[in-house]
C-alpha cells in the first residue's frame, strides 16, 4: 500500500472561483429543470422560464442546501443528516464508496 497523503478539499459555493461558480450554477439549473414541469407552477411556463433564464433562484437553492463542491465547481457527494436520524447534525462526504465524517454539530 502507498499512502499518498493527498487531501481532498471541499468548498462552499461562495468560496468557488467565478468559473467554478458558473459550472455549479449550470449543473444545478439542469438538475432543477429536470425535476420540474411548467405545470408545477401557478403561472406555468413563465415561472419555469424564470428558473431557466435567471441565476438567482438557482444560487438561492444551492446556498439553502449548503452544497459542497470540488474546486472546479463539480458537486461533491455529501449527506447532512437531520431530524430524528441517529446521525442528525453530521455531514458526511462519500468518496469512492467510503463514508467520511466531515462535520459534526
VENSUL-V293945 format. One record per residue. RES is the residue in three letters. OMEGA is omega in degrees with one decimal (none if undefined). NEAR is the number of other ideal C-beta (glycine too) atoms within 8 Angstrom. D_LAST is the distance of its C-alpha to the last C-alpha in whole Angstrom. Layout:
res->RES omega->OMEGA near->NEAR d_last->D_LAST
res->RES omega->OMEGA near->NEAR d_last->D_LAST
//
This chain:
res->UNK omega->175.6 near->2 d_last->34
res->UNK omega->175.2 near->3 d_last->33
res->UNK omega->-176.8 near->4 d_last->30
res->UNK omega->-178.2 near->4 d_last->30
res->UNK omega->-179.1 near->4 d_last->27
res->UNK omega->174.3 near->4 d_last->26
res->UNK omega->178.1 near->4 d_last->22
res->UNK omega->-178.7 near->7 d_last->21
res->UNK omega->176.5 near->6 d_last->19
res->UNK omega->-173.2 near->10 d_last->18
res->UNK omega->169.6 near->11 d_last->18
res->UNK omega->-179.1 near->9 d_last->17
res->UNK omega->-176.3 near->12 d_last->20
res->UNK omega->-179.5 near->5 d_last->21
res->UNK omega->-177.1 near->5 d_last->21
res->UNK omega->173.2 near->13 d_last->24
res->UNK omega->179.8 near->7 d_last->27
res->UNK omega->-179.7 near->6 d_last->30
res->UNK omega->179.4 near->7 d_last->31
res->UNK omega->176.7 near->13 d_last->28
res->UNK omega->-179.8 near->11 d_last->27
res->UNK omega->179.0 near->9 d_last->30
res->UNK omega->-179.6 near->11 d_last->29
res->UNK omega->-179.6 near->16 d_last->26
res->UNK omega->-177.0 near->12 d_last->28
res->UNK omega->178.1 near->8 d_last->31
res->UNK omega->-178.9 near->11 d_last->29
res->UNK omega->176.1 near->13 d_last->27
res->UNK omega->179.1 near->12 d_last->30
res->UNK omega->178.0 near->8 d_last->31
res->UNK omega->-177.4 near->8 d_last->29
res->UNK omega->-179.5 near->11 d_last->29
res->UNK omega->179.9 near->10 d_last->32
res->UNK omega->-178.5 near->6 d_last->33
res->UNK omega->178.7 near->5 d_last->31
res->UNK omega->177.8 near->10 d_last->33
res->UNK omega->177.2 near->5 d_last->36
res->UNK omega->-179.8 near->9 d_last->38
res->UNK omega->179.0 near->5 d_last->39
res->UNK omega->-173.2 near->6 d_last->35
res->UNK omega->177.1 near->10 d_last->36
res->UNK omega->-177.5 near->4 d_last->38
res->UNK omega->176.1 near->6 d_last->40
res->UNK omega->-173.1 near->9 d_last->40
res->UNK omega->-178.9 near->7 d_last->41
res->UNK omega->-179.1 near->8 d_last->40
res->UNK omega->176.1 near->11 d_last->37
res->UNK omega->178.4 near->14 d_last->36
res->UNK omega->177.5 near->8 d_last->38
res->UNK omega->177.9 near->9 d_last->36
res->UNK omega->-178.4 near->13 d_last->33
res->UNK omega->-172.4 near->8 d_last->35
res->UNK omega->-175.4 near->5 d_last->36
res->UNK omega->-179.5 near->8 d_last->34
res->UNK omega->-172.2 near->7 d_last->31
res->UNK omega->-178.7 near->6 d_last->29
res->UNK omega->178.8 near->9 d_last->28
res->UNK omega->178.8 near->13 d_last->27
res->UNK omega->178.8 near->10 d_last->24
res->UNK omega->179.8 near->8 d_last->23
res->UNK omega->177.5 near->10 d_last->22
res->UNK omega->-178.1 near->12 d_last->20
res->UNK omega->-179.5 near->9 d_last->18
res->UNK omega->-178.9 near->6 d_last->17
res->UNK omega->179.0 near->6 d_last->16
res->UNK omega->178.9 near->8 d_last->14
res->UNK omega->175.6 near->12 d_last->16
res->UNK omega->-173.8 near->11 d_last->17
res->UNK omega->167.3 near->16 d_last->20
res->UNK omega->-175.3 near->11 d_last->22
res->UNK omega->-177.7 near->9 d_last->24
res->UNK omega->178.7 near->7 d_last->27
res->UNK omega->177.4 near->14 d_last->25
res->UNK omega->-178.7 near->9 d_last->25
res->UNK omega->175.6 near->10 d_last->22
res->UNK omega->179.3 near->10 d_last->20
res->UNK omega->178.2 near->7 d_last->19
res->UNK omega->177.1 near->12 d_last->15
res->UNK omega->173.0 near->7 d_last->14
res->UNK omega->-177.7 near->9 d_last->11
res->UNK omega->-178.7 near->12 d_last->11
res->UNK omega->177.9 near->6 d_last->11
res->UNK omega->-177.5 near->5 d_last->13
res->UNK omega->179.5 near->3 d_last->14
res->UNK omega->-179.9 near->7 d_last->14
res->UNK omega->-179.7 near->4 d_last->13
res->UNK omega->-178.3 near->7 d_last->10
res->UNK omega->-179.7 near->9 d_last->9
res->UNK omega->180.0 near->7 d_last->5
res->UNK omega->172.6 near->11 d_last->6
res->UNK omega->-178.8 near->13 d_last->9
res->UNK omega->175.8 near->13 d_last->12
res->UNK omega->179.7 near->13 d_last->15
res->UNK omega->-178.6 near->10 d_last->18
res->UNK omega->-177.8 near->8 d_last->21
res->UNK omega->176.9 near->3 d_last->25
res->UNK omega->-180.0 near->4 d_last->24
res->UNK omega->-177.7 near->6 d_last->21
res->UNK omega->178.7 near->6 d_last->17
res->UNK omega->174.2 near->8 d_last->15
res->UNK omega->-178.2 near->8 d_last->11
res->UNK omega->179.9 near->8 d_last->10
res->UNK omega->176.3 near->7 d_last->7
res->UNK omega->-179.3 near->6 d_last->4
res->UNK omega->none near->4 d_last->0
//
